[in-house]
């Protein structure tokens, strides 16, 4: 997944990696509950999101609608394990986070070493 995150602190760089990546933790939690509204709502208003099958989503509503179909279908009752691959700051108010997400059934897998 690649998410373009535009946080609200005075400066993205000042917020630091934890603050910039925090919305992705909310996404993981919403996935585990199968809550598409929370999943989309956890995204920044201007987020872009590309699913692992290549579906391009623009903004909260599109992300929620896309995931509603997924949560009602083949990823129903799954969890989401994520890892951060990169974080780049492109100015005082913009960062791009690239992460890898894997779905799972049952117990969350340990992170790869």
C-alpha positions as CSV (number, residue, x, y, z in Angstrom):
1,X,0.0,0.0,0.0
2,X,1.2,3.5,-0.7
3,X,-0.6,6.2,1.3
4,X,0.0,9.9,0.8
5,X,-0.4,11.3,4.3
6,X,-1.0,15.0,5.0
7,X,-1.1,15.3,8.8
8,X,-2.3,18.3,10.7
9,X,0.7,19.3,12.9
10,X,2.5,22.5,12.1
11,X,5.2,20.6,10.2
12,X,5.2,17.0,9.0
13,X,9.0,16.8,9.6
14,X,8.5,18.1,13.2
15,X,5.8,15.6,13.9
16,X,8.2,12.7,13.3
17,X,7.7,9.2,11.9
18,X,5.4,8.0,14.7
19,X,2.9,10.8,14.2
20,X,3.0,10.4,10.4
21,X,2.6,6.6,10.6
22,X,-0.1,6.6,13.3
23,X,-3.0,6.7,10.9
24,X,-1.8,3.4,9.4
25,X,-2.2,1.8,12.9
26,X,-5.8,3.0,12.9
27,X,-6.3,1.4,9.5
28,X,-5.0,-2.0,10.8
29,X,-7.3,-1.8,13.7
30,X,-10.4,-1.0,11.5
31,X,-9.5,-3.8,9.2
32,X,-9.5,-6.3,12.1
33,X,-13.0,-5.1,13.0
34,X,-14.1,-5.3,9.4
35,X,-15.2,-1.7,9.7
36,X,-15.0,0.0,6.3
37,X,-16.3,3.3,7.5
38,X,-13.6,3.5,10.2
39,X,-11.0,2.2,7.7
40,X,-11.8,5.1,5.3
41,X,-12.2,7.5,8.1
42,X,-8.8,6.7,9.4
43,X,-7.3,8.0,6.2
44,X,-6.4,11.6,5.6
45,X,-9.1,13.4,3.6
46,X,-6.8,13.7,0.6
47,X,-5.3,10.2,0.8
48,X,-4.5,8.1,-2.2
49,X,-4.5,4.4,-1.7
50,X,-3.7,1.6,-4.1
51,X,-4.9,-1.9,-3.1
52,X,-2.8,-5.0,-3.7
53,X,-4.9,-5.8,-6.8
54,X,-4.2,-2.4,-8.2
55,X,-7.5,-0.6,-7.4
56,X,-6.7,3.1,-7.1
57,X,-8.7,4.9,-4.4
58,X,-8.9,8.7,-4.0
59,X,-10.0,10.1,-0.6
60,X,-11.8,8.7,2.4
61,X,-15.2,7.8,0.8
62,X,-13.6,5.9,-2.0
63,X,-11.3,4.0,0.4
64,X,-14.3,3.1,2.6
65,X,-16.5,2.0,-0.3
66,X,-13.8,-0.2,-1.8
67,X,-13.1,-1.8,1.5
68,X,-16.7,-2.3,2.3
69,X,-16.9,-4.7,-0.7
70,X,-13.7,-6.4,0.4
71,X,-14.8,-6.9,4.1
72,X,-18.1,-8.3,2.9
73,X,-16.3,-10.7,0.5
74,X,-13.0,-12.5,0.4
75,X,-11.2,-10.7,3.2
76,X,-14.1,-11.1,5.7
77,X,-12.9,-12.0,9.2
78,X,-9.2,-11.6,8.4
79,X,-6.6,-9.5,10.1
80,X,-4.0,-7.2,8.6
81,X,-0.3,-7.3,9.5
82,X,1.7,-4.3,8.3
83,X,5.3,-3.2,8.1
84,X,6.7,0.2,7.1
85,X,9.1,0.2,4.1
86,X,9.9,3.8,3.7
87,X,8.9,7.3,4.9
88,X,9.9,10.3,2.9
89,X,9.3,14.0,3.8
90,X,8.6,16.2,0.8
91,X,8.3,19.5,2.6
92,X,7.0,20.9,5.8
93,X,3.5,19.5,5.4
94,X,3.8,16.4,3.2
95,X,5.1,12.9,3.7
96,X,4.8,9.7,1.7
97,X,4.7,6.4,3.6
98,X,5.1,3.1,1.8
99,X,4.1,0.0,3.7
100,X,3.6,-3.7,3.1
101,X,0.4,-5.3,4.3
102,X,-0.5,-9.0,4.5
103,X,-3.9,-10.5,5.4
104,X,-4.1,-13.4,7.7
105,X,-6.6,-15.7,9.4
106,X,-6.2,-16.5,13.1
107,X,-3.1,-15.5,15.0
108,X,-1.1,-12.5,13.7
109,X,2.2,-13.7,12.1
110,X,5.5,-12.4,13.6
111,X,7.3,-9.7,11.5
112,X,9.8,-11.0,9.1
113,X,13.4,-10.6,10.3
